[in-house]
C-alpha cells in the first residue's frame, strides 16, 4: 500500500497553521489528507487550534476555553504568521470539514490535556453529520479520551499519540483496541513498524519535514507521513 501524505495543521508551507486558507491549499496540492487539532470554546463550540493558550497564534491572550466563539472570531488567527493573513479567523471544526470532506483521510487530534467535557461527543456528532466516519482517524496524547471514543463508536479509527519510545507500543495499542500508533518520526524504527503491521495496526508518523527522513520512512513502509512540507513529501513519494 502506498504511504499517505498528510498535511500537519494543514501542512501547506507558506500558510498559517490550522487556518482555512492552509486547508484549502492542502486540498489544491493533492494531499491524501490533513491533520489538525480541536478544542472547545467557553460556549461549547469545537474550534481548530493547536495551543491551549491563544497567545502564540492569535491576537489575544488566555485559554481557548475562557473565550466564546464570537470573542475568538473577533481576533486574527493568521497575523502571527504574516500581515498578508491578517483576515484569517479561527475556524470551527464544521468550517474545516466543509473544506476537507472530500479528502481520503481526516486526522482529528483531540487536544485535551485540559478537561473539555463533551469534546469527544461534539466531534463525533460532527463526523456523523458530514457522514465521513470511514475517513476519520481520531488521535490524542490523552489515551483515556481515545478509550472514551471507542466506547461511544467502536468502529471509528483511533491513533495513540506517543512522544517518546516505549516498550512494546504495538502491544499497548492493540490491547486497548486502538487502530494505530502515531509516533514521533525519530522513534519509528523498522522493528516497531513491522511488529505493529503484523498486529494489524497502522504506523503513522509526525512531523516529518526533512527530505532524508521522508525517504527513510517511505522505505520503512509507514502508513502515513504527517508533514508541514506537503509539496516536498508528495514529490518524494510520487517520484
ZIUR-V348361 format. One record per residue. N is the residue number from 1. RES is the residue in one small letter. SS is DSSP state (h for helix, s for strand, l for the rest). OMEGA is omega in whole degrees, -180 to 180 (999 if undefined). Layout:
n->[N;N]
res->[RES;RES]
ss->[SS;SS]
omega->[OMEGA;OMEGA]
//
This chain:
n->[1;2;3;4;5;6;7;8;9;10;11;12;13;14;15;16;17;18;19;20;21;22;23;24;25;26;27;28;29;30;31;32;33;34;35;36;37;38;39;40;41;42;43;44;45;46;47;48;49;50;51;52;53;54;55;56;57;58;59;60;61;62;63;64;65;66;67;68;69;70;71;72;73;74;75;76;77;78;79;80;81;82;83;84;85;86;87;88;89;90;91;92;93;94;95;96;97;98;99;100;101;102;103;104;105;106;107;108;109;110;111;112;113;114;115;116;117;118;119;120;121;122;123;124;125;126;127;128;129;130;131;132;133;134;135;136;137;138;139;140;141;142;143;144;145;146;147;148;149;150;151;152;153;154;155;156;157;158;159;160;161;162;163;164;165;166;167;168;169;170;171;172;173;174;175;176;177;178;179;180;181;182;183;184;185;186;187;188;189;190;191;192;193;194;195;196;197;198;199;200;201;202;203;204;205;206;207;208;209;210;211;212;213;214;215;216;217;218;219;220;221;222;223;224;225;226;227;228;229;230;231;232;233;234;235;236;237;238;239]
res->[x;x;x;x;x;x;x;x;x;x;x;x;x;x;x;x;x;x;x;x;x;x;x;x;x;x;x;x;x;x;x;x;x;x;x;x;x;x;x;x;x;x;x;x;x;x;x;x;x;x;x;x;x;x;x;x;x;x;x;x;x;x;x;x;x;x;x;x;x;x;x;x;x;x;x;x;x;x;x;x;x;x;x;x;x;x;x;x;x;x;x;x;x;x;x;x;x;x;x;x;x;x;x;x;x;x;x;x;x;x;x;x;x;x;x;x;x;x;x;x;x;x;x;x;x;x;x;x;x;x;x;x;x;x;x;x;x;x;x;x;x;x;x;x;x;x;x;x;x;x;x;x;x;x;x;x;x;x;x;x;x;x;x;x;x;x;x;x;x;x;x;x;x;x;x;x;x;x;x;x;x;x;x;x;x;x;x;x;x;x;x;x;x;x;x;x;x;x;x;x;x;x;x;x;x;x;x;x;x;x;x;x;x;x;x;x;x;x;x;x;x;x;x;x;x;x;x;x;x;x;x;x;x;x;x;x;x;x;x]
ss->[l;l;l;s;s;s;s;s;l;l;l;l;l;l;l;l;l;l;l;h;h;h;h;h;h;h;h;h;h;l;l;l;s;s;s;s;s;s;s;s;l;l;l;l;l;s;s;s;l;l;l;l;s;l;l;l;l;l;l;l;l;l;s;h;h;h;l;l;h;h;h;h;h;l;l;l;l;l;l;l;l;l;h;h;h;l;l;l;l;l;l;s;h;h;h;h;h;h;h;h;l;l;l;l;s;s;s;s;s;s;l;l;l;l;l;l;l;l;h;h;h;h;h;h;h;h;h;h;h;l;l;l;l;l;l;s;s;s;s;s;l;l;h;h;h;h;h;h;h;h;h;h;l;l;l;l;s;s;s;s;s;s;l;l;l;l;l;l;h;h;h;h;h;h;h;l;l;l;l;s;s;s;s;s;h;h;h;l;l;h;h;h;h;h;h;h;h;h;l;l;l;s;s;s;s;s;l;l;l;l;h;h;h;h;h;h;h;h;h;h;l;l;l;s;s;s;s;l;l;h;h;h;h;h;h;h;h;h;l]
omega->[-178;176;180;179;-170;180;-179;-176;-174;171;180;-179;-180;-179;-178;-175;172;174;-178;-179;177;179;177;179;178;177;-180;-177;179;176;173;-179;177;174;177;-172;179;175;180;173;179;-179;169;177;178;180;-177;-179;-175;-172;172;175;-178;-169;-174;-170;-177;-179;178;-177;177;-178;173;-174;177;-179;172;177;-179;179;-180;-179;178;-179;172;176;-179;-176;179;-176;-180;177;178;-175;-177;-175;180;180;175;-179;169;176;179;-179;179;-179;177;-178;-168;-171;-180;179;-177;-175;176;-177;-179;178;176;179;-175;165;172;180;175;179;175;177;-179;-179;-177;180;-177;176;-179;177;-179;177;-180;179;-177;-175;-176;180;-168;165;-180;178;177;168;177;-173;171;179;178;177;177;177;-179;177;-177;-179;-175;-175;-178;-178;179;179;-180;177;177;179;-175;174;174;-180;176;-179;-180;175;-179;-178;-178;-177;-179;175;177;-175;-175;165;174;-169;167;-169;-180;-177;-174;179;-172;-179;179;180;-177;-178;-179;176;178;-179;174;-179;175;169;-180;-171;180;-34;-163;-173;-179;-178;-178;178;176;-179;179;-176;173;179;179;178;171;-175;-178;170;-179;-168;170;-174;-174;-176;179;-176;178;180;-179;-180;-172;178;999]
//
